[in-house]
């Protein structure tokens, strides 16, 4: 009798690299896991806009979120200059 074993899905290439990079970042700065780098908002698809002149439009919301993301990223980079590779 054979028992079928479900194969684990393969992780994308970037996943393993990201895990190692995050481990290195944690070694450099123990506060890293509690203060992760901000993630940019997801851009709406062009088809999500109804083209009827809504106020606010879905893209207005997106641009506001992008402004907030840029501010949060700038603040995060100031808190973690060692993670920026000394380019600042």
mmCIF file of the C-alpha atoms, coordinates in Angstrom:
data_MODEL
# 
_entry.id   MODEL 
# 
loop_
_atom_site.group_PDB 
_atom_site.id 
_atom_site.type_symbol 
_atom_site.label_atom_id 
_atom_site.label_alt_id 
_atom_site.label_comp_id 
_atom_site.label_asym_id 
_atom_site.label_entity_id 
_atom_site.label_seq_id 
_atom_site.pdbx_PDB_ins_code 
_atom_site.Cartn_x 
_atom_site.Cartn_y 
_atom_site.Cartn_z 
_atom_site.occupancy 
_atom_site.B_iso_or_equiv 
_atom_site.pdbx_formal_charge 
_atom_site.auth_seq_id 
_atom_site.auth_comp_id 
_atom_site.auth_asym_id 
_atom_site.auth_atom_id 
_atom_site.pdbx_PDB_model_num 
ATOM 1  C CA . UNK A 1 1  ? 0.000   0.000  0.000   1.00 0.00 ? 1  UNK A CA 1 
ATOM 2  C CA . UNK A 1 2  ? 1.364   3.420  -0.995  1.00 0.00 ? 2  UNK A CA 1 
ATOM 3  C CA . UNK A 1 3  ? 0.727   6.561  0.938   1.00 0.00 ? 3  UNK A CA 1 
ATOM 4  C CA . UNK A 1 4  ? 0.610   9.748  -1.057  1.00 0.00 ? 4  UNK A CA 1 
ATOM 5  C CA . UNK A 1 5  ? 2.573   12.579 0.476   1.00 0.00 ? 5  UNK A CA 1 
ATOM 6  C CA . UNK A 1 6  ? 1.515   16.044 -0.531  1.00 0.00 ? 6  UNK A CA 1 
ATOM 7  C CA . UNK A 1 7  ? 4.419   18.061 -1.836  1.00 0.00 ? 7  UNK A CA 1 
ATOM 8  C CA . UNK A 1 8  ? 5.144   21.310 -0.099  1.00 0.00 ? 8  UNK A CA 1 
ATOM 9  C CA . UNK A 1 9  ? 4.694   24.277 -2.396  1.00 0.00 ? 9  UNK A CA 1 
ATOM 10 C CA . UNK A 1 10 ? 8.014   25.800 -3.342  1.00 0.00 ? 10 UNK A CA 1 
ATOM 11 C CA . UNK A 1 11 ? 8.745   29.172 -1.865  1.00 0.00 ? 11 UNK A CA 1 
ATOM 12 C CA . UNK A 1 12 ? 9.531   31.918 -4.343  1.00 0.00 ? 12 UNK A CA 1 
ATOM 13 C CA . UNK A 1 13 ? 13.239  32.641 -4.770  1.00 0.00 ? 13 UNK A CA 1 
ATOM 14 C CA . UNK A 1 14 ? 13.025  36.026 -3.100  1.00 0.00 ? 14 UNK A CA 1 
ATOM 15 C CA . UNK A 1 15 ? 11.484  34.538 0.051   1.00 0.00 ? 15 UNK A CA 1 
ATOM 16 C CA . UNK A 1 16 ? 14.642  32.721 1.148   1.00 0.00 ? 16 UNK A CA 1 
ATOM 17 C CA . UNK A 1 17 ? 16.826  35.684 0.321   1.00 0.00 ? 17 UNK A CA 1 
ATOM 18 C CA . UNK A 1 18 ? 14.518  38.007 2.256   1.00 0.00 ? 18 UNK A CA 1 
ATOM 19 C CA . UNK A 1 19 ? 14.616  35.694 5.276   1.00 0.00 ? 19 UNK A CA 1 
ATOM 20 C CA . UNK A 1 20 ? 18.428  35.773 5.352   1.00 0.00 ? 20 UNK A CA 1 
ATOM 21 C CA . UNK A 1 21 ? 18.502  39.526 4.861   1.00 0.00 ? 21 UNK A CA 1 
ATOM 22 C CA . UNK A 1 22 ? 16.022  40.014 7.695   1.00 0.00 ? 22 UNK A CA 1 
ATOM 23 C CA . UNK A 1 23 ? 18.130  37.770 9.945   1.00 0.00 ? 23 UNK A CA 1 
ATOM 24 C CA . UNK A 1 24 ? 21.163  39.936 9.191   1.00 0.00 ? 24 UNK A CA 1 
ATOM 25 C CA . UNK A 1 25 ? 19.159  43.085 9.868   1.00 0.00 ? 25 UNK A CA 1 
ATOM 26 C CA . UNK A 1 26 ? 17.981  41.699 13.196  1.00 0.00 ? 26 UNK A CA 1 
ATOM 27 C CA . UNK A 1 27 ? 21.585  40.933 14.161  1.00 0.00 ? 27 UNK A CA 1 
ATOM 28 C CA . UNK A 1 28 ? 22.528  44.540 13.336  1.00 0.00 ? 28 UNK A CA 1 
ATOM 29 C CA . UNK A 1 29 ? 19.485  46.090 15.005  1.00 0.00 ? 29 UNK A CA 1 
ATOM 30 C CA . UNK A 1 30 ? 17.377  44.080 17.498  1.00 0.00 ? 30 UNK A CA 1 
ATOM 31 C CA . UNK A 1 31 ? 14.456  46.522 17.131  1.00 0.00 ? 31 UNK A CA 1 
ATOM 32 C CA . UNK A 1 32 ? 14.087  45.556 13.445  1.00 0.00 ? 32 UNK A CA 1 
ATOM 33 C CA . UNK A 1 33 ? 11.176  43.087 13.868  1.00 0.00 ? 33 UNK A CA 1 
ATOM 34 C CA . UNK A 1 34 ? 9.197   45.566 15.961  1.00 0.00 ? 34 UNK A CA 1 
ATOM 35 C CA . UNK A 1 35 ? 9.794   48.396 13.495  1.00 0.00 ? 35 UNK A CA 1 
ATOM 36 C CA . UNK A 1 36 ? 9.440   46.916 9.992   1.00 0.00 ? 36 UNK A CA 1 
ATOM 37 C CA . UNK A 1 37 ? 10.013  48.967 6.862   1.00 0.00 ? 37 UNK A CA 1 
ATOM 38 C CA . UNK A 1 38 ? 6.716   50.497 5.655   1.00 0.00 ? 38 UNK A CA 1 
ATOM 39 C CA . UNK A 1 39 ? 5.075   48.813 2.664   1.00 0.00 ? 39 UNK A CA 1 
ATOM 40 C CA . UNK A 1 40 ? 3.798   50.895 -0.252  1.00 0.00 ? 40 UNK A CA 1 
ATOM 41 C CA . UNK A 1 41 ? 0.061   50.837 -0.925  1.00 0.00 ? 41 UNK A CA 1 
ATOM 42 C CA . UNK A 1 42 ? -1.180  48.703 -3.790  1.00 0.00 ? 42 UNK A CA 1 
ATOM 43 C CA . UNK A 1 43 ? -1.944  50.771 -6.878  1.00 0.00 ? 43 UNK A CA 1 
ATOM 44 C CA . UNK A 1 44 ? -5.521  50.347 -8.109  1.00 0.00 ? 44 UNK A CA 1 
ATOM 45 C CA . UNK A 1 45 ? -5.937  48.862 -11.539 1.00 0.00 ? 45 UNK A CA 1 
ATOM 46 C CA . UNK A 1 46 ? -6.894  51.365 -14.240 1.00 0.00 ? 46 UNK A CA 1 
ATOM 47 C CA . UNK A 1 47 ? -10.166 49.490 -14.696 1.00 0.00 ? 47 UNK A CA 1 
ATOM 48 C CA . UNK A 1 48 ? -11.127 50.238 -11.071 1.00 0.00 ? 48 UNK A CA 1 
ATOM 49 C CA . UNK A 1 49 ? -11.702 53.895 -11.917 1.00 0.00 ? 49 UNK A CA 1 
ATOM 50 C CA . UNK A 1 50 ? -15.229 54.488 -13.224 1.00 0.00 ? 50 UNK A CA 1 
ATOM 51 C CA . UNK A 1 51 ? -14.173 57.597 -15.226 1.00 0.00 ? 51 UNK A CA 1 
ATOM 52 C CA . UNK A 1 52 ? -17.225 59.521 -14.003 1.00 0.00 ? 52 UNK A CA 1 
ATOM 53 C CA . UNK A 1 53 ? -15.355 62.246 -12.113 1.00 0.00 ? 53 UNK A CA 1 
ATOM 54 C CA . UNK A 1 54 ? -15.945 60.930 -8.601  1.00 0.00 ? 54 UNK A CA 1 
ATOM 55 C CA . UNK A 1 55 ? -14.708 63.134 -5.806  1.00 0.00 ? 55 UNK A CA 1 
ATOM 56 C CA . UNK A 1 56 ? -12.701 61.583 -4.315  1.00 0.00 ? 56 UNK A CA 1 
ATOM 57 C CA . UNK A 1 57 ? -11.624 59.192 -7.055  1.00 0.00 ? 57 UNK A CA 1 
ATOM 58 C CA . UNK A 1 58 ? -10.054 55.861 -6.129  1.00 0.00 ? 58 UNK A CA 1 
ATOM 59 C CA . UNK A 1 59 ? -6.769  57.298 -7.415  1.00 0.00 ? 59 UNK A CA 1 
ATOM 60 C CA . UNK A 1 60 ? -7.119  60.307 -5.092  1.00 0.00 ? 60 UNK A CA 1 
ATOM 61 C CA . UNK A 1 61 ? -7.195  57.852 -2.194  1.00 0.00 ? 61 UNK A CA 1 
ATOM 62 C CA . UNK A 1 62 ? -4.192  56.029 -3.638  1.00 0.00 ? 62 UNK A CA 1 
ATOM 63 C CA . UNK A 1 63 ? -2.140  59.234 -4.013  1.00 0.00 ? 63 UNK A CA 1 
ATOM 64 C CA . UNK A 1 64 ? -2.981  60.216 -0.409  1.00 0.00 ? 64 UNK A CA 1 
ATOM 65 C CA . UNK A 1 65 ? -1.811  56.801 0.747   1.00 0.00 ? 65 UNK A CA 1 
ATOM 66 C CA . UNK A 1 66 ? 1.391   57.178 -1.319  1.00 0.00 ? 66 UNK A CA 1 
ATOM 67 C CA . UNK A 1 67 ? 2.080   60.537 0.357   1.00 0.00 ? 67 UNK A CA 1 
ATOM 68 C CA . UNK A 1 68 ? 1.582   58.920 3.775   1.00 0.00 ? 68 UNK A CA 1 
ATOM 69 C CA . UNK A 1 69 ? 3.818   55.990 2.753   1.00 0.00 ? 69 UNK A CA 1 
ATOM 70 C CA . UNK A 1 70 ? 6.620   58.338 1.660   1.00 0.00 ? 70 UNK A CA 1 
ATOM 71 C CA . UNK A 1 71 ? 6.439   60.197 4.985   1.00 0.00 ? 71 UNK A CA 1 
ATOM 72 C CA . UNK A 1 72 ? 6.496   56.941 6.956   1.00 0.00 ? 72 UNK A CA 1 
ATOM 73 C CA . UNK A 1 73 ? 9.381   55.596 4.861   1.00 0.00 ? 73 UNK A CA 1 
ATOM 74 C CA . UNK A 1 74 ? 11.403  58.768 5.363   1.00 0.00 ? 74 UNK A CA 1 
ATOM 75 C CA . UNK A 1 75 ? 10.842  58.569 9.139   1.00 0.00 ? 75 UNK A CA 1 
ATOM 76 C CA . UNK A 1 76 ? 11.755  54.865 9.137   1.00 0.00 ? 76 UNK A CA 1 
ATOM 77 C CA . UNK A 1 77 ? 14.965  55.545 7.187   1.00 0.00 ? 77 UNK A CA 1 
ATOM 78 C CA . UNK A 1 78 ? 15.906  58.233 9.714   1.00 0.00 ? 78 UNK A CA 1 
ATOM 79 C CA . UNK A 1 79 ? 15.358  55.749 12.564  1.00 0.00 ? 79 UNK A CA 1 
ATOM 80 C CA . UNK A 1 80 ? 17.467  53.086 10.783  1.00 0.00 ? 80 UNK A CA 1 
ATOM 81 C CA . UNK A 1 81 ? 20.410  54.812 9.069   1.00 0.00 ? 81 UNK A CA 1 
ATOM 82 C CA . UNK A 1 82 ? 22.531  51.658 9.458   1.00 0.00 ? 82 UNK A CA 1 
ATOM 83 C CA . UNK A 1 83 ? 20.146  49.777 7.156   1.00 0.00 ? 83 UNK A CA 1 
ATOM 84 C CA . UNK A 1 84 ? 20.493  52.316 4.390   1.00 0.00 ? 84 UNK A CA 1 
ATOM 85 C CA . UNK A 1 85 ? 24.071  51.318 3.605   1.00 0.00 ? 85 UNK A CA 1 
ATOM 86 C CA . UNK A 1 86 ? 25.596  54.627 4.626   1.00 0.00 ? 86 UNK A CA 1 
ATOM 87 C CA . UNK A 1 87 ? 24.281  56.376 1.510   1.00 0.00 ? 87 UNK A CA 1 
ATOM 88 C CA . UNK A 1 88 ? 22.811  59.188 3.607   1.00 0.00 ? 88 UNK A CA 1 
# 
